Amino acid sequence: MTVFDPDLGGVDRELDALLGAYALHAVDPAERARVDDYLLVNLDARAEVDDHRETAALLALLSDDERVAPPAVWDAIVAAVTTAPGDEPAPGATVVSLVARRSVSARVVGAVGAVAAAVIAILGFQVADLRGRVDDAPPVAAPSVAAQYASAASRDDAAVVVLRTSDARELAHIALLPDGTGYVVNDALDPLPDDRTYQLWAVVGAEQKVISVGVLGNTPGDAAFHVAGPVTAFVLTEEVAGGVPQSEGRSVAVSPVA
């Protein structure tokens, strides 16, 4: 493991300069091993790498225009990887792309690391702005059950059932999909006392097994449910508040599934 100067509190200035490149996986294996050891003893360096990685991840959410760094940043990158310390590039000098090179000197790696950190820092304001836009954005409401019902009912493979009273008054509509997903919308269910509730049941399979698919409450709105097995009919009953495992109340509506 790399030994650090105790007088600096475990700080290594050379490795600090590589943290930006390390976060972007732009260091060679030997440098990566040194930084790995450094992060085990320096919590500040570890936090800086985490910040760099979070910023880089958030940058992926920006549009192409927002992701472009100011031209001065790219000028600094070119200068860092093509000019030795204290030197200036000759007028008209050709800049050699690092993509075409198989190896890079330690000086260049250090320079790239420093500039990578600078790029992240300069673009940081864009990430902060993105965070702000995300935090300030109004929550996206989930589709209402009524909208889900309408979408399901429009499908050719859906079964649409009207729950009617014995005198043919329409109380509610149900859309049932082949996978057992169903939606029930209240059209004209009268409110019940607080100690009563509407409960929806499905008659399933050749055995005509009756199972509860939803307790709708005493002033029901719209609801989604799921039922396993082929449904032959729906039954709506009035039960004690909270619902029951087996119906004990009056039948409000019975409708077959075509």
C-alpha positions as a Markdown table, in Angstrom:
| # | Residue | x | y | z |
|---|---|---|---|---|
| 1 | Met | 0.0 | 0.0 | 0.0 |
| 2 | Thr | 1.2 | 3.5 | -0.8 |
| 3 | Val | 2.6 | 5.4 | 2.2 |
| 4 | Phe | 1.5 | 9.0 | 2.7 |
| 5 | Asp | 3.2 | 11.8 | 4.5 |
| 6 | Pro | 1.6 | 11.9 | 8.0 |
| 7 | Asp | 2.3 | 15.7 | 8.2 |
| 8 | Leu | -0.2 | 16.2 | 5.4 |
| 9 | Gly | -2.9 | 14.1 | 7.1 |
| 10 | Gly | -2.7 | 11.4 | 4.5 |
| 11 | Val | -2.9 | 13.8 | 1.6 |
| 12 | Asp | -0.9 | 13.1 | -1.6 |
| 13 | Arg | -1.0 | 16.1 | -3.9 |
| 14 | Glu | 0.1 | 14.1 | -6.9 |
| 15 | Leu | -2.8 | 11.6 | -6.5 |
| 16 | Asp | -5.2 | 14.4 | -5.8 |
| 17 | Ala | -4.5 | 15.7 | -9.2 |
| 18 | Leu | -5.5 | 12.3 | -10.7 |
| 19 | Leu | -8.9 | 12.0 | -9.0 |
| 20 | Gly | -10.8 | 13.6 | -11.9 |
| 21 | Ala | -9.2 | 11.2 | -14.4 |
| 22 | Tyr | -9.7 | 8.3 | -12.1 |
| 23 | Ala | -13.4 | 9.0 | -11.8 |
| 24 | Leu | -13.6 | 9.0 | -15.6 |
| 25 | His | -11.6 | 5.8 | -15.9 |
| 26 | Ala | -8.8 | 7.7 | -17.7 |
| 27 | Val | -5.8 | 6.4 | -15.8 |
| 28 | Asp | -3.5 | 3.5 | -16.5 |
| 29 | Pro | -3.6 | 0.3 | -14.2 |
| 30 | Ala | -0.6 | 1.4 | -12.1 |
| 31 | Glu | -2.1 | 4.8 | -11.4 |
| 32 | Arg | -5.5 | 3.2 | -10.7 |
| 33 | Ala | -3.9 | 0.9 | -8.1 |
| 34 | Arg | -2.2 | 3.9 | -6.4 |
| 35 | Val | -5.5 | 5.8 | -6.3 |
| 36 | Asp | -7.4 | 2.8 | -5.0 |
| 37 | Asp | -5.0 | 2.6 | -2.0 |
| 38 | Tyr | -5.2 | 6.4 | -1.5 |
| 39 | Leu | -9.0 | 6.3 | -1.3 |
| 40 | Leu | -8.8 | 3.7 | 1.5 |
| 41 | Val | -7.1 | 6.3 | 3.8 |
| 42 | Asn | -8.4 | 9.6 | 2.5 |
| 43 | Leu | -12.1 | 10.2 | 3.0 |
| 44 | Asp | -12.0 | 13.6 | 1.4 |
| 45 | Ala | -10.5 | 12.1 | -1.8 |
| 46 | Arg | -13.1 | 9.4 | -1.8 |
| 47 | Ala | -15.9 | 12.0 | -1.5 |
| 48 | Glu | -14.3 | 14.0 | -4.3 |
| 49 | Val | -14.3 | 10.9 | -6.6 |
| 50 | Asp | -17.9 | 10.3 | -5.7 |
| 51 | Asp | -18.9 | 13.9 | -6.6 |
| 52 | His | -17.0 | 13.6 | -9.9 |
| 53 | Arg | -18.8 | 10.3 | -10.8 |
| 54 | Glu | -22.2 | 11.7 | -9.8 |
| 55 | Thr | -21.6 | 14.8 | -11.9 |
| 56 | Ala | -20.5 | 12.7 | -14.9 |
| 57 | Ala | -23.6 | 10.5 | -14.6 |
| 58 | Leu | -25.9 | 13.5 | -14.4 |
| 59 | Leu | -24.2 | 15.1 | -17.5 |
| 60 | Ala | -25.5 | 12.2 | -19.5 |
| 61 | Leu | -29.0 | 13.5 | -18.9 |
| 62 | Leu | -28.2 | 16.9 | -20.5 |
| 63 | Ser | -29.1 | 17.6 | -24.1 |
| 64 | Asp | -26.3 | 17.7 | -26.6 |
| 65 | Asp | -26.2 | 21.5 | -26.5 |
| 66 | Glu | -26.2 | 21.6 | -22.7 |
| 67 | Arg | -23.3 | 19.1 | -22.6 |
| 68 | Val | -20.9 | 21.2 | -24.6 |
| 69 | Ala | -18.2 | 22.8 | -22.4 |
| 70 | Pro | -17.0 | 26.3 | -23.1 |
| 71 | Pro | -14.3 | 26.5 | -25.9 |
| 72 | Ala | -11.7 | 27.6 | -23.3 |
| 73 | Val | -11.9 | 24.2 | -21.6 |
| 74 | Trp | -11.1 | 22.3 | -24.8 |
| 75 | Asp | -8.2 | 24.8 | -25.5 |
| 76 | Ala | -6.9 | 24.0 | -22.0 |
| 77 | Ile | -7.1 | 20.2 | -22.8 |
| 78 | Val | -5.1 | 20.7 | -26.0 |
| 79 | Ala | -2.5 | 22.8 | -24.2 |
| 80 | Ala | -2.2 | 20.3 | -21.4 |
| 81 | Val | -1.6 | 17.2 | -23.5 |
| 82 | Thr | 0.6 | 18.8 | -26.2 |
| 83 | Thr | 2.8 | 21.2 | -24.2 |
| 84 | Ala | 5.6 | 20.4 | -21.7 |
| 85 | Pro | 5.6 | 22.5 | -18.5 |
| 86 | Gly | 6.8 | 26.0 | -19.3 |
| 87 | Asp | 6.7 | 25.5 | -23.1 |
| 88 | Glu | 4.3 | 27.1 | -25.6 |
| 89 | Pro | 3.2 | 25.2 | -28.7 |
| 90 | Ala | 5.0 | 26.4 | -31.8 |
| 91 | Pro | 2.9 | 28.6 | -34.2 |
| 92 | Gly | 1.1 | 26.3 | -36.7 |
| 93 | Ala | 2.1 | 23.2 | -34.8 |
| 94 | Thr | 0.1 | 20.1 | -35.5 |
| 95 | Val | -1.9 | 18.7 | -32.6 |
| 96 | Val | -1.6 | 14.9 | -32.4 |
| 97 | Ser | -4.8 | 13.2 | -31.3 |
| 98 | Leu | -4.4 | 11.0 | -28.2 |
| 99 | Val | -6.8 | 8.5 | -29.7 |
| 100 | Ala | -4.2 | 7.5 | -32.2 |
| 101 | Arg | -1.5 | 6.9 | -29.5 |
| 102 | Arg | -1.0 | 3.6 | -27.7 |
| 103 | Ser | 0.6 | 5.1 | -24.5 |
| 104 | Val | 0.7 | 8.4 | -22.7 |
| 105 | Ser | 3.4 | 9.7 | -20.5 |
| 106 | Ala | 2.8 | 10.2 | -16.7 |
| 107 | Arg | 3.0 | 13.9 | -17.2 |
| 108 | Val | 0.2 | 13.8 | -19.8 |
| 109 | Val | -1.9 | 11.5 | -17.7 |
| 110 | Gly | -1.5 | 14.0 | -14.8 |
| 111 | Ala | -2.4 | 16.9 | -17.0 |
| 112 | Val | -5.4 | 15.0 | -18.4 |
| 113 | Gly | -6.5 | 14.2 | -14.9 |
| 114 | Ala | -6.3 | 17.8 | -13.8 |
| 115 | Val | -8.2 | 19.0 | -16.9 |
| 116 | Ala | -10.8 | 16.3 | -16.5 |
| 117 | Ala | -11.4 | 17.6 | -13.0 |
| 118 | Ala | -11.6 | 21.1 | -14.4 |
| 119 | Val | -14.1 | 20.0 | -17.1 |
| 120 | Ile | -16.3 | 18.5 | -14.4 |
| 121 | Ala | -16.0 | 21.6 | -12.3 |
| 122 | Ile | -16.8 | 24.0 | -15.1 |
| 123 | Leu | -19.8 | 21.9 | -16.3 |
| 124 | Gly | -21.0 | 21.5 | -12.7 |
| 125 | Phe | -23.2 | 24.6 | -12.9 |
| 126 | Gln | -25.1 | 22.8 | -15.7 |
| 127 | Val | -25.6 | 19.8 | -13.5 |
| 128 | Ala | -26.7 | 22.0 | -10.6 |
| 129 | Asp | -29.2 | 23.7 | -13.0 |
| 130 | Leu | -30.4 | 20.2 | -14.1 |
| 131 | Arg | -30.9 | 19.2 | -10.5 |
| 132 | Gly | -32.9 | 22.3 | -9.9 |
| 133 | Arg | -35.1 | 21.7 | -12.9 |
| 134 | Val | -35.7 | 18.1 | -11.7 |
| 135 | Asp | -36.4 | 19.2 | -8.2 |
| 136 | Asp | -38.7 | 22.0 | -9.3 |
| 137 | Ala | -40.6 | 20.0 | -11.9 |
| 138 | Pro | -44.2 | 19.2 | -11.0 |
| 139 | Pro | -44.7 | 15.5 | -10.2 |
| 140 | Val | -46.0 | 13.5 | -13.2 |
| 141 | Ala | -49.3 | 12.1 | -12.1 |
| 142 | Ala | -50.0 | 8.4 | -12.7 |
| 143 | Pro | -52.8 | 7.8 | -15.2 |
| 144 | Ser | -56.2 | 7.8 | -13.4 |
| 145 | Val | -58.1 | 4.6 | -13.1 |
| 146 | Ala | -60.8 | 6.2 | -15.3 |
| 147 | Ala | -58.1 | 6.7 | -18.0 |
| 148 | Gln | -56.8 | 3.2 | -17.6 |
| 149 | Tyr | -60.4 | 1.9 | -17.9 |
| 150 | Ala | -60.9 | 3.9 | -21.1 |
| 151 | Ser | -57.7 | 2.5 | -22.5 |
| 152 | Ala | -58.5 | -1.1 | -21.6 |
| 153 | Ala | -62.1 | -0.9 | -22.7 |
| 154 | Ser | -61.0 | 0.3 | -26.2 |
| 155 | Arg | -59.0 | -2.9 | -26.7 |
| 156 | Asp | -60.5 | -5.6 | -28.9 |
| 157 | Asp | -59.5 | -8.3 | -26.5 |
| 158 | Ala | -61.1 | -6.7 | -23.4 |
| 159 | Ala | -64.4 | -7.8 | -21.8 |
| 160 | Val | -66.6 | -4.8 | -20.9 |
| 161 | Val | -69.2 | -5.5 | -18.3 |
| 162 | Val | -72.0 | -3.2 | -17.0 |
| 163 | Leu | -73.0 | -3.8 | -13.4 |
| 164 | Arg | -76.8 | -3.3 | -13.3 |
| 165 | Thr | -79.5 | -3.5 | -10.7 |
| 166 | Ser | -82.4 | -5.9 | -11.1 |
| 167 | Asp | -84.4 | -3.1 | -12.6 |
| 168 | Ala | -81.6 | -2.5 | -15.2 |
| 169 | Arg | -80.2 | 0.7 | -13.6 |
| 170 | Glu | -76.5 | 1.0 | -14.5 |
| 171 | Leu | -74.3 | 1.3 | -11.4 |
| 172 | Ala | -70.7 | 0.8 | -12.7 |
| 173 | His | -68.6 | -0.4 | -15.6 |
| 174 | Ile | -65.8 | -2.9 | -15.6 |
| 175 | Ala | -63.1 | -3.5 | -18.2 |
| 176 | Leu | -61.3 | -6.8 | -17.9 |
| 177 | Leu | -58.1 | -7.7 | -19.9 |
| 178 | Pro | -57.0 | -11.2 | -20.8 |
| 179 | Asp | -54.2 | -11.2 | -18.2 |
| 180 | Gly | -56.8 | -10.6 | -15.4 |
| 181 | Thr | -56.1 | -6.9 | -14.9 |
| 182 | Gly | -59.4 | -5.1 | -14.4 |
| 183 | Tyr | -60.7 | -1.6 | -13.8 |
| 184 | Val | -64.1 | -0.7 | -12.3 |
| 185 | Val | -65.5 | 2.9 | -12.6 |
| 186 | Asn | -68.4 | 4.1 | -10.5 |
| 187 | Asp | -71.3 | 5.5 | -12.5 |
| 188 | Ala | -74.1 | 5.7 | -10.0 |
| 189 | Leu | -73.4 | 3.9 | -6.8 |
| 190 | Asp | -75.2 | 5.5 | -3.9 |
| 191 | Pro | -73.2 | 6.3 | -0.8 |
| 192 | Leu | -73.5 | 3.8 | 2.1 |
| 193 | Pro | -73.4 | 4.4 | 5.9 |
| 194 | Asp | -69.9 | 4.5 | 7.4 |
| 195 | Asp | -70.2 | 1.0 | 8.8 |
| 196 | Arg | -71.0 | -0.5 | 5.3 |
| 197 | Thr | -69.0 | -1.0 | 2.1 |
| 198 | Tyr | -69.4 | -2.2 | -1.4 |
| 199 | Gln | -67.4 | -5.3 | -2.3 |
| 200 | Leu | -66.7 | -6.7 | -5.7 |
| 201 | Trp | -66.6 | -10.4 | -6.4 |
| 202 | Ala | -65.6 | -12.5 | -9.4 |
| 203 | Val | -67.2 | -15.9 | -10.4 |
| 204 | Val | -64.2 | -17.9 | -11.7 |
| 205 | Gly | -63.9 | -21.1 | -13.7 |
| 206 | Ala | -66.1 | -24.0 | -14.4 |
| 207 | Glu | -66.4 | -24.6 | -10.6 |
| 208 | Gln | -68.1 | -21.1 | -10.4 |
| 209 | Lys | -65.8 | -20.2 | -7.4 |
| 210 | Val | -66.6 | -16.8 | -6.0 |
| 211 | Ile | -63.6 | -14.7 | -4.9 |
| 212 | Ser | -63.3 | -11.2 | -3.7 |
| 213 | Val | -61.5 | -8.8 | -6.0 |
| 214 | Gly | -61.9 | -5.6 | -4.2 |
| 215 | Val | -63.4 | -3.7 | -1.2 |
| 216 | Leu | -64.6 | -0.5 | -2.7 |
| 217 | Gly | -65.6 | 1.5 | 0.4 |
| 218 | Asn | -68.9 | 3.2 | 1.3 |
| 219 | Thr | -68.4 | 6.1 | -1.2 |
| 220 | Pro | -66.5 | 4.2 | -3.9 |
| 221 | Gly | -64.5 | 5.9 | -6.6 |
| 222 | Asp | -62.8 | 4.0 | -9.4 |
| 223 | Ala | -60.5 | 1.1 | -8.7 |
| 224 | Ala | -58.1 | -1.4 | -10.3 |
| 225 | Phe | -57.9 | -5.1 | -9.5 |
| 226 | His | -56.5 | -8.3 | -10.7 |
| 227 | Val | -58.1 | -11.8 | -10.8 |
| 228 | Ala | -56.7 | -15.1 | -11.8 |
| 229 | Gly | -58.6 | -17.5 | -14.0 |
| 230 | Pro | -61.4 | -17.1 | -16.5 |
| 231 | Val | -64.2 | -14.9 | -15.1 |
| 232 | Thr | -67.8 | -15.8 | -16.0 |
| 233 | Ala | -69.5 | -13.1 | -13.9 |
| 234 | Phe | -69.1 | -10.2 | -11.5 |
| 235 | Val | -71.2 | -9.6 | -8.4 |
| 236 | Leu | -71.4 | -6.4 | -6.4 |
| 237 | Thr | -72.6 | -6.8 | -2.8 |
| 238 | Glu | -73.0 | -4.6 | 0.3 |
| 239 | Glu | -71.0 | -5.8 | 3.3 |
| 240 | Val | -69.9 | -4.6 | 6.7 |
| 241 | Ala | -67.1 | -2.0 | 6.6 |
| 242 | Gly | -63.7 | -3.5 | 5.9 |
| 243 | Gly | -65.1 | -6.3 | 3.7 |
| 244 | Val | -65.6 | -10.0 | 4.4 |
| 245 | Pro | -64.0 | -13.2 | 3.1 |
| 246 | Gln | -67.4 | -14.6 | 2.1 |
| 247 | Ser | -70.4 | -12.6 | 1.2 |
| 248 | Glu | -72.9 | -12.0 | 4.0 |
| 249 | Gly | -74.7 | -9.0 | 2.7 |
| 250 | Arg | -77.2 | -8.2 | 0.0 |
| 251 | Ser | -76.5 | -8.5 | -3.7 |
| 252 | Val | -76.5 | -5.1 | -5.4 |
| 253 | Ala | -75.7 | -6.2 | -9.0 |
| 254 | Val | -74.9 | -9.4 | -10.9 |
| 255 | Ser | -73.6 | -9.3 | -14.4 |
| 256 | Pro | -72.2 | -12.0 | -16.7 |
| 257 | Val | -69.0 | -11.7 | -18.6 |
| 258 | Ala | -69.7 | -12.2 | -22.3 |
